[in-house]
Amino acid sequence: MLVSQGHEIAAEESDATLVVIDMQPECFIYARWMVKPVLAQMQEAARQGQGIVLVQYAVGLEDAIAPAILQAFRECPRQALAVKTQEDGSDKVLAACLEANLSTSRFRICGVTTDDCVTKTAHGLALLCPSARIEVIKSACECWQGNRYDWSSFSHLPNVIPV
C-alpha cells in the first residue's frame, strides 16, 4: 500500500503508468520527431495492460496533440488526460491517476522537452510519490538541444531513474 498526498493507493509492483508529455507538434517542434518512439512506448504499455496519462499543455495552439498519439491514446482501455498550465504537470498526473484508478507505484515518462516539462514533471512526481519509481525513457524524450541532452544533469532524486 502506497500513501501519496494522504491517499492510500493499492498498486501491484509490476504495474506502471506511462506518462506522455506535451506531444503537441504545433507548439513543440521536437514533438514531431518523437511521435514514433513515443507511439512505440504507448503501444507496449497498452499491450501490457498498463495505464497511459496523456499530458497536454493548455494554451492556444498547444492543444493540437499529434494525431497518431491521440489515436493510440483513445484506443487504450486504461487512460486519463491531464491538462496543465505550467511546465510541472506532476500534480495533474497524480490527480488523473487517482481519478482513473491507474498505478502510482511506477511511472514511465516520455515526450518533450527533456530540459523543461519532462524534468520538472519527473521531479514533481518523485516528491509527491516518494515511494514510487520514476523512469524517464531516454530513447523517447527530446530536448531543445536535440539528442545532445546531458543526462548527468537530470534529477538526482533517488527514485528518478533515466532508462
N, C-alpha and C positions, 0 to 999 in steps of 0.2 A: 504494500500500500504506500503510495506516494502522497506527500502533502505539499500543495502549492497554493500560495495566497490564501491559506486557511481552508482549502478544499481538499478532501481526501479523494484520491484518484486511483482506481484499480487499473492496472495495466500489466500485461504479460511482457516479460523481458524481451521476447522475440518480436514483439510488435513495434512498429515505428510509424511516425508520421512524416511524410515528405512535405517540406515547406518550399514552395516555388515562389520566388520573389521577383516582382516587377518585370515580368515578361511582356512588356508593352513597347514594341518597337517604334511607335510613333514618337515616343518621348526619349527612350533609351536605345540609341542606335546599336549598342552592344547586344541587346536582346535578339537582334536579327541573326547574329552569329551563333547564338546559344540555343536556338529552337531545337535542333536535332539532339544535342546531348541532354537537354532538359526533358524533351519528349521521351527519350530512352529511359530516363530515370522515372518518369511518370508511368510509363508502360510497365516497368519492372515492379514498381510499388503496387500498382493495381493488380498485377499478376499474383503478387504475394499477399493480397488482401489487406494491404496497408492503407491508411488514410492519406489523403492529399489536402493540404491547405494551400489555396492559391491566394497569394498576397498581391493586392492591387493598390498602386499609389493613386489616390483620388484627386486629381487636379487636371481639368481640361482634357487635352488630347491623350493624356496618360491612361485614360480609361480603355483604350483600344488594345486589348490583350491579343497576342499573336493567335490567329485563327486555329492553327494546329494544336496549340497549347489549350485553348478554350474547348476545343472538341474533345481532347483526351480527358480534360477535367470533367466535362459533362458526362462522359461515359464511365467514369469511376464511381462505383457504388458507395464508397466511403469518402466523402469530400465536404469541404467547407470553404467559403470565401471569407477572406479577411481584408477589409478596406482600411487603409492607413492614410494619415495626413502628414506623417513625418518619416524620417529615414528608419528609425527603430520601430518595427512593427510587432515586436515581441508580445506586447500586451494584447494586441488584436489577434495574433496567432493563438495565444493561450485561451482567450475567450472563445474563439472559433472551435478549438479542440474540445473544450468543456461542453459547449452547446451541441456539438455533433457527436459527442462521445468517442473522440479519437484519442489515441495514445499520447501521453505526455511523458513517458519514460525514456523515449529515444526520438530525437528529431534528426532528420536528414535534410540539409539545406542546399538549395541550388538556385541559380538565377543571376541577376545583376543588381547592382555592381558590387564586386567583392570589397572594394575600398570604401563603400558607403553603407548601403542598406543591408547587404549580406552580413557584413561585420557587426553592425550595430544591432541587428535582429538576433544574430547568434549570441552576442554578448548579453543582450537583454534576456533572452530565454535562459541562458546559463544562470543569471541572477534570480530570475523568477522561479526557476525549477532547478535548484542546486543539486538534486539527486538524479537529474536527467542526463543522458548522454547526448551531446550536441555534435553531430558530424556535419562538416562542411565539405561537400563533394567538389574537390578542386577541378575535376575534368568537366564539370557542368556549371562553372561560375566564370564570369568575365568581369574585368575591371576597366577603369579609364585608361590604364596603361597597356591595354590589350592583354596578352598572355604573359607579361613580364611582372606580374604581381609578386612581391616579396612576402612569401608565406611565413617567414620568420617574424614578421611584424604583426601577424594576426593575433587575436585574443589569446592571452596566456592563462585564462581561467582553466582549472584542471579538467573540467567536464566539456570543454570545447576542443574538438579534435578535427583538424583538416585531414581528409582521407582521399 
